[in-house]
Amino acid sequence: MIMVETPVLFITFARPDYARQTWDGIKAAKPQTLYFYSNKGRQEKEGEMEKNDEIRSFIKEIDWDCDLHTWFREECVNVYDSLRGAISWLFDNEEEGIILEEDCVPTKAFFSFVDQMIKRFKDDKRVWCISGDNIIKQNPSGYDYMFSHLHAMYGWASWRDRWRMIDWEHLHVKDMIDKHIYYRLFKTKEQARAKEKSLLKMEEMLYRTKCWDYIFGLAMDQYHAFTVQPKEHLVKNIGISGHHHKNAKPSAYNCDPNPSGETYIIGKEPPFVFADFEHDYMTYCRLLKQPNLLVRIYNKVINLFRRFVDGHC
C-alpha cells in the first residue's frame, strides 16, 4: 500500500468529471497529508454550485489515516487568485508539497518519483520544480531523470523557499531580453527568440493577473533554475484547452502516461546538474515550434477548402 510522504495539494473548482479521475489517483496513493482546496461555484452559472458541492463531498471517501486540511471558499475568486492563493496556502503550512489541479491525473509512480526527488534536491537551490511530465516521451540522455529549463507543471512539486523567492511585482521581462538570458538557456537561437517574443506578448497580462505558472517559470529562468523531469510520462492532463495553450498542440499535452508500477525505479542518475538541451529542443519542436510561412499558407488553404466542401455536402 502506497503512503505518500510529501504533502499533496488538490486544487478544484466545478469540474467533477475531471476532478473524479484525479481524486481517484490521489486516493490510490493515500497521502499522509492532504490539502483539499475548492474555489466557490458561481450562482449565475447553471449547475456550477451543484458540481462544486459534489467535488467537496469527495472528502467523505477518505478511508486512510490522513492529516486533512480543507479550504472551501465561501465566495468565488478569479482563476488567477484562486490558483496562486491555493499554492500559497500549501506553502504557508508546509516546507514542500505536491500540487495537482483537478485535471491532472497522476499515476502511482508519479508520487514515488516525487517522494524521492523532493528529498534529494531539497537543499539544492538550483532545482525549483519536480515535474511528473515527459510529454514527448523521449529520453535522449538515457538517465532515469533529467534536468530541464522548461516548466512542465501538470502535476509537480516544489518547496516553500523557492515559492517565496518569486517577485510578483517586478518581472524584469525587458531586462532579461536585453541581457539575452534565453540565449544561454536553450540550444538554439530560434528557441530563445520564440521565448522572448512570447514573453513580450504576455508581459501586460502577467502584471495584470499575476498568472502563477508563467511567473513561476519566469522566476526560474532568472535564477537559472532547473526542473527535474522523469524519463517516463507520469501525469495525464485531461483538461488541456483554453487560452493558456492556444499556440500549442493540445493532443500532445494530454497523452497517456507510460505504463509503470507503484515505484519509480532510479538506477542511472545524471552525473552533473546541467539541462538536457536535446530533450528541451525536442520538446520545443514537438509542442511549440510554429510552422514556417509556406506551411501556414498551405494549412490555411486546406482548411478553407474543407470548409467549402463541408458547406456544399
C-alpha positions, 0 to 999 in steps of 0.5 A: 500500500502506497503512503505518500510522504510529501504533502499533496495539494488538490486544487478544484473548482466545478469540474467533477468529471475531471476532478473524479479521475484525479481524486481517484489517483490521489486516493490510490496513493493515500497521502499522509497529508492532504490539502483539499482546496475548492474555489466557490461555484458561481450562482449565475452559472447553471449547475456550477454550485451543484458540481462544486458541492459534489467535488467537496463531498469527495472528502467523505471517501477518505478511508486512510489515516490522513492529516486533512486540511480543507479550504472551501471558499465561501465566495468565488475568486478569479482563476488567477487568485484562486490558483496562486492563493491555493499554492500559497496556502500549501506553502504557508503550512508546509516546507514542500508539497505536491500540487495537482489541479483537478485535471491532472491525473497522476499515476502511482509512480508519479508520487514515488518519483516525487517522494524521492526527488523532493528529498534529494534536491531539497537543499539544492537551490538550483532545482525549483520544480519536480515535474511528473511530465515527459510529454514527448516521451523521449529520453535522449540522455538515457538517465532515469531523470533529467534536468530541464529549463522548461516548466512542465507543471501538470502535476509537480512539486516544489518547496516553500523557499523557492515559492517565496523567492518569486517577485510578483511585482517586478518581472524584469521581462525587458531586462532579461531580453536585453541581457539575452538570458534565453540565449544561454538557456536553450540550444538554439537561437530560434528557441530563445527568440520564440521565448522572448517574443512570447514573453513580450506578448504576455508581459501586460497580462502577467502584471495584470493577473499575476498568472502563477505558472508563467511567473513561476517559470519566469522566476526560474529562468532568472535564477537559472533554475532547473526542473527535474523531469522523469524519463517516463510520462507520469501525469495525464492532463485531461483538461488541456484547452483554453487560452493558456495553450492556444499556440500549442498542440493540445493532443500532445499535452494530454497523452497517456502516461507510460505504463509503470508500477507503484515505484519509480525505479532510479538506477542511472542518475545524471552525473552533473546538474546541467539541462538536457538541451536535446530533450528541451529542443525536442520538446520545443519542436514537438509542442511549440515550434510554429510552422514556417510561412509556406506551411501556414499558407498551405494549412490555411488553404486546406482548411478553407477548402474543407470548409467549402466542401463541408458547406456544399455536402 
